[in-house]
Amino acid sequence: MQIAELDRQPDGRRTLVVVLSTGEELVSALTTVALEQRIAAAGLTAIGALQRVTLGYFDWETRSYQRHEVDEQVELASLVGNLARHEDGSPQLHAHGVVGASSGQALAGHLLEAHVRPTVEILIEESPAHLARFRDEVSGLALIRPLPLADDPAAAAHRQGAARRSSPPEPNQAGGSP
């Protein structure tokens, strides 16, 4: 995984690029990035290619995800999502993706698991509004809820973390080149 800071706003919000290589798992890699970079809330987009992927469709009747496993090389045509914190402070990725098979067929859904081959390129934009996930009693899902800065402990931690980040982090070169 390679990580580099592309931009930093005066309030400390950053734009990061993350480049993953063959064999890395996308969901766990983004969770690691959120932890290591102290990201409280962010939006993200990505493109690339995957050797296999599991997409989910939320079945309202059963309140669970139907898993759709694609065990072939596919193009990651689009990935859009966000990073937010659970009530306990742990990061959670929520992303939906569209993958294209060699036949031209497109499949889409909630990203559950994705194994990179040869690369996935991700842009992460930290958000000025702090987001948290709370369990929704009706759906059973951890749904996002924006919190006012004054009421959000994650926002306070983010502001403290941004103040401590006086210089951009060194790019992480582990995992090879893009």
Contacts in CASP RR format, 6 or more apart in sequence:
PFRMAT RR
TARGET T0000
AUTHOR 0000-0000-0000
METHOD contacts of the structure
MODEL  1
MQIAELDRQPDGRRTLVVVLSTGEELVSALTTVALEQRIAAAGLTAIGAL
QRVTLGYFDWETRSYQRHEVDEQVELASLVGNLARHEDGSPQLHAHGVVG
ASSGQALAGHLLEAHVRPTVEILIEESPAHLARFRDEVSGLALIRPLPLA
DDPAAAAHRQGAARRSSPPEPNQAGGSP
1 18 0 8 1.000
1 19 0 8 1.000
1 20 0 8 1.000
1 21 0 8 1.000
1 24 0 8 1.000
1 29 0 8 1.000
1 32 0 8 1.000
1 33 0 8 1.000
1 172 0 8 1.000
1 174 0 8 1.000
1 175 0 8 1.000
2 17 0 8 1.000
2 18 0 8 1.000
2 19 0 8 1.000
2 171 0 8 1.000
2 172 0 8 1.000
2 173 0 8 1.000
2 174 0 8 1.000
2 175 0 8 1.000
2 176 0 8 1.000
2 177 0 8 1.000
2 178 0 8 1.000
3 16 0 8 1.000
3 17 0 8 1.000
3 18 0 8 1.000
3 33 0 8 1.000
3 37 0 8 1.000
3 169 0 8 1.000
3 171 0 8 1.000
3 172 0 8 1.000
4 16 0 8 1.000
4 17 0 8 1.000
4 171 0 8 1.000
5 14 0 8 1.000
5 15 0 8 1.000
5 16 0 8 1.000
5 168 0 8 1.000
5 169 0 8 1.000
6 14 0 8 1.000
6 15 0 8 1.000
6 16 0 8 1.000
6 17 0 8 1.000
6 123 0 8 1.000
7 14 0 8 1.000
7 15 0 8 1.000
8 14 0 8 1.000
8 15 0 8 1.000
8 168 0 8 1.000
11 128 0 8 1.000
11 162 0 8 1.000
12 126 0 8 1.000
12 162 0 8 1.000
12 165 0 8 1.000
13 125 0 8 1.000
13 126 0 8 1.000
13 127 0 8 1.000
13 128 0 8 1.000
13 162 0 8 1.000
14 37 0 8 1.000
14 124 0 8 1.000
14 126 0 8 1.000
14 168 0 8 1.000
15 123 0 8 1.000
15 124 0 8 1.000
15 125 0 8 1.000
15 126 0 8 1.000
16 33 0 8 1.000
16 37 0 8 1.000
16 123 0 8 1.000
16 124 0 8 1.000
16 126 0 8 1.000
17 121 0 8 1.000
17 122 0 8 1.000
17 123 0 8 1.000
17 124 0 8 1.000
18 29 0 8 1.000
18 30 0 8 1.000
18 33 0 8 1.000
18 121 0 8 1.000
18 122 0 8 1.000
18 124 0 8 1.000
19 119 0 8 1.000
19 120 0 8 1.000
19 121 0 8 1.000
19 122 0 8 1.000
19 178 0 8 1.000
20 26 0 8 1.000
20 29 0 8 1.000
20 116 0 8 1.000
20 119 0 8 1.000
20 120 0 8 1.000
20 122 0 8 1.000
21 116 0 8 1.000
21 118 0 8 1.000
21 119 0 8 1.000
21 175 0 8 1.000
21 176 0 8 1.000
21 177 0 8 1.000
21 178 0 8 1.000
22 51 0 8 1.000
22 116 0 8 1.000
22 117 0 8 1.000
22 118 0 8 1.000
22 119 0 8 1.000
23 51 0 8 1.000
23 115 0 8 1.000
23 116 0 8 1.000
23 117 0 8 1.000
24 115 0 8 1.000
24 116 0 8 1.000
24 120 0 8 1.000
24 175 0 8 1.000
25 113 0 8 1.000
25 114 0 8 1.000
25 115 0 8 1.000
25 116 0 8 1.000
26 46 0 8 1.000
26 50 0 8 1.000
26 79 0 8 1.000
26 111 0 8 1.000
26 113 0 8 1.000
26 114 0 8 1.000
26 115 0 8 1.000
26 116 0 8 1.000
26 120 0 8 1.000
27 93 0 8 1.000
27 111 0 8 1.000
27 112 0 8 1.000
27 113 0 8 1.000
27 114 0 8 1.000
30 44 0 8 1.000
30 83 0 8 1.000
30 93 0 8 1.000
30 95 0 8 1.000
30 122 0 8 1.000
31 91 0 8 1.000
31 92 0 8 1.000
31 93 0 8 1.000
33 39 0 8 1.000
33 124 0 8 1.000
34 42 0 8 1.000
34 83 0 8 1.000
34 91 0 8 1.000
34 93 0 8 1.000
35 91 0 8 1.000
37 169 0 8 1.000
38 157 0 8 1.000
38 158 0 8 1.000
38 161 0 8 1.000
38 165 0 8 1.000
39 83 0 8 1.000
39 91 0 8 1.000
39 124 0 8 1.000
39 126 0 8 1.000
39 158 0 8 1.000
40 84 0 8 1.000
40 85 0 8 1.000
40 126 0 8 1.000
40 130 0 8 1.000
40 131 0 8 1.000
40 154 0 8 1.000
40 155 0 8 1.000
40 157 0 8 1.000
40 158 0 8 1.000
41 82 0 8 1.000
41 83 0 8 1.000
41 84 0 8 1.000
41 85 0 8 1.000
41 126 0 8 1.000
41 127 0 8 1.000
41 129 0 8 1.000
41 130 0 8 1.000
41 131 0 8 1.000
41 154 0 8 1.000
41 158 0 8 1.000
42 82 0 8 1.000
42 83 0 8 1.000
42 124 0 8 1.000
42 125 0 8 1.000
42 126 0 8 1.000
42 127 0 8 1.000
43 81 0 8 1.000
43 82 0 8 1.000
43 83 0 8 1.000
43 124 0 8 1.000
43 125 0 8 1.000
43 126 0 8 1.000
43 127 0 8 1.000
44 79 0 8 1.000
44 80 0 8 1.000
44 81 0 8 1.000
44 82 0 8 1.000
44 83 0 8 1.000
44 95 0 8 1.000
44 122 0 8 1.000
44 123 0 8 1.000
44 124 0 8 1.000
44 125 0 8 1.000
45 78 0 8 1.000
45 79 0 8 1.000
45 80 0 8 1.000
45 81 0 8 1.000
45 122 0 8 1.000
45 123 0 8 1.000
46 76 0 8 1.000
46 79 0 8 1.000
46 120 0 8 1.000
46 121 0 8 1.000
46 122 0 8 1.000
46 123 0 8 1.000
47 76 0 8 1.000
47 77 0 8 1.000
47 78 0 8 1.000
47 79 0 8 1.000
47 120 0 8 1.000
47 121 0 8 1.000
48 75 0 8 1.000
48 76 0 8 1.000
48 116 0 8 1.000
48 119 0 8 1.000
48 120 0 8 1.000
48 121 0 8 1.000
49 73 0 8 1.000
49 74 0 8 1.000
49 75 0 8 1.000
49 76 0 8 1.000
49 116 0 8 1.000
49 117 0 8 1.000
49 118 0 8 1.000
49 119 0 8 1.000
49 120 0 8 1.000
50 73 0 8 1.000
50 74 0 8 1.000
50 76 0 8 1.000
50 99 0 8 1.000
50 114 0 8 1.000
50 115 0 8 1.000
50 116 0 8 1.000
50 117 0 8 1.000
50 120 0 8 1.000
51 73 0 8 1.000
51 115 0 8 1.000
51 116 0 8 1.000
51 117 0 8 1.000
52 69 0 8 1.000
52 70 0 8 1.000
52 71 0 8 1.000
52 72 0 8 1.000
52 114 0 8 1.000
52 115 0 8 1.000
53 69 0 8 1.000
53 70 0 8 1.000
53 74 0 8 1.000
53 76 0 8 1.000
53 99 0 8 1.000
53 111 0 8 1.000
53 113 0 8 1.000
53 114 0 8 1.000
53 115 0 8 1.000
54 67 0 8 1.000
54 68 0 8 1.000
54 69 0 8 1.000
54 70 0 8 1.000
54 112 0 8 1.000
54 113 0 8 1.000
54 114 0 8 1.000
55 67 0 8 1.000
55 68 0 8 1.000
55 70 0 8 1.000
55 97 0 8 1.000
55 99 0 8 1.000
55 107 0 8 1.000
55 108 0 8 1.000
55 109 0 8 1.000
55 110 0 8 1.000
55 111 0 8 1.000
55 112 0 8 1.000
56 65 0 8 1.000
56 66 0 8 1.000
56 67 0 8 1.000
56 68 0 8 1.000
56 109 0 8 1.000
56 110 0 8 1.000
56 111 0 8 1.000
56 112 0 8 1.000
57 65 0 8 1.000
57 66 0 8 1.000
57 68 0 8 1.000
57 109 0 8 1.000
57 110 0 8 1.000
58 64 0 8 1.000
58 65 0 8 1.000
58 66 0 8 1.000
58 110 0 8 1.000
58 139 0 8 1.000
58 141 0 8 1.000
59 65 0 8 1.000
59 66 0 8 1.000
60 139 0 8 1.000
63 139 0 8 1.000
63 140 0 8 1.000
65 110 0 8 1.000
65 112 0 8 1.000
67 112 0 8 1.000
68 107 0 8 1.000
68 109 0 8 1.000
70 99 0 8 1.000
70 101 0 8 1.000
70 107 0 8 1.000
72 101 0 8 1.000
72 102 0 8 1.000
73 102 0 8 1.000
73 117 0 8 1.000
74 99 0 8 1.000
74 100 0 8 1.000
74 101 0 8 1.000
74 107 0 8 1.000
75 99 0 8 1.000
75 100 0 8 1.000
76 97 0 8 1.000
76 98 0 8 1.000
76 99 0 8 1.000
76 114 0 8 1.000
76 120 0 8 1.000
77 97 0 8 1.000
77 98 0 8 1.000
77 99 0 8 1.000
77 100 0 8 1.000
77 106 0 8 1.000
78 97 0 8 1.000
78 98 0 8 1.000
79 95 0 8 1.000
79 96 0 8 1.000
79 97 0 8 1.000
79 98 0 8 1.000
79 111 0 8 1.000
79 120 0 8 1.000
79 122 0 8 1.000
80 95 0 8 1.000
80 96 0 8 1.000
80 97 0 8 1.000
81 93 0 8 1.000
81 94 0 8 1.000
81 95 0 8 1.000
81 96 0 8 1.000
82 93 0 8 1.000
82 94 0 8 1.000
82 95 0 8 1.000
82 127 0 8 1.000
82 131 0 8 1.000
82 144 0 8 1.000
83 91 0 8 1.000
83 92 0 8 1.000
83 93 0 8 1.000
83 94 0 8 1.000
83 124 0 8 1.000
84 91 0 8 1.000
84 92 0 8 1.000
84 94 0 8 1.000
84 131 0 8 1.000
84 132 0 8 1.000
84 133 0 8 1.000
84 144 0 8 1.000
85 91 0 8 1.000
85 92 0 8 1.000
85 131 0 8 1.000
85 132 0 8 1.000
85 133 0 8 1.000
85 154 0 8 1.000
86 92 0 8 1.000
86 132 0 8 1.000
86 133 0 8 1.000
86 142 0 8 1.000
87 132 0 8 1.000
87 133 0 8 1.000
87 134 0 8 1.000
87 135 0 8 1.000
89 132 0 8 1.000
89 154 0 8 1.000
92 133 0 8 1.000
92 142 0 8 1.000
93 111 0 8 1.000
94 110 0 8 1.000
94 133 0 8 1.000
94 144 0 8 1.000
95 110 0 8 1.000
95 111 0 8 1.000
96 108 0 8 1.000
96 109 0 8 1.000
96 110 0 8 1.000
96 111 0 8 1.000
97 108 0 8 1.000
97 109 0 8 1.000
97 110 0 8 1.000
97 111 0 8 1.000
98 106 0 8 1.000
98 107 0 8 1.000
98 108 0 8 1.000
98 109 0 8 1.000
99 106 0 8 1.000
99 107 0 8 1.000
99 108 0 8 1.000
100 106 0 8 1.000
100 107 0 8 1.000
101 107 0 8 1.000
114 120 0 8 1.000
119 178 0 8 1.000
121 178 0 8 1.000
129 146 0 8 1.000
130 146 0 8 1.000
130 147 0 8 1.000
130 149 0 8 1.000
130 152 0 8 1.000
130 154 0 8 1.000
130 155 0 8 1.000
130 158 0 8 1.000
131 144 0 8 1.000
131 145 0 8 1.000
131 146 0 8 1.000
131 147 0 8 1.000
132 144 0 8 1.000
132 145 0 8 1.000
132 147 0 8 1.000
132 152 0 8 1.000
132 154 0 8 1.000
133 142 0 8 1.000
133 143 0 8 1.000
133 144 0 8 1.000
133 145 0 8 1.000
134 142 0 8 1.000
134 143 0 8 1.000
134 145 0 8 1.000
135 141 0 8 1.000
135 142 0 8 1.000
135 143 0 8 1.000
136 142 0 8 1.000
136 143 0 8 1.000
147 154 0 8 1.000
147 155 0 8 1.000
149 155 0 8 1.000
END
